[in-house]
């Protein structure tokens, strides 16, 4: 069953691409929105992925539920396409 909002339990989870490449960690959750601290050496964060997510060049970015394919105990996996 799909969730519709991020929860406090999502803090400190890894955020990975659809292929499983880690791109960052959920830093904070506020009002159902997650803030992600991106990895500095993230090869998986391509310009195409940044455009899909609406992320700029700063290190911390908001993740919206519409970008998420699945949640598990340790990570949040992004969709291939939105």
Number of C-alpha atoms within 10 A of each C-alpha: 4 9 11 11 14 21 15 14 10 21 18 17 18 21 26 20 19 17 11 13 16 21 20 25 22 24 18 18 20 11 9 14 16 23 19 23 20 21 16 10 10 12 10 17 19 11 12 9 15 13 11 13 18 12 15 11 9 8 12 17 20 17 21 16 17 13 16 22 17 15 16 9 9 13 19 23 21 24 15 13 12 10
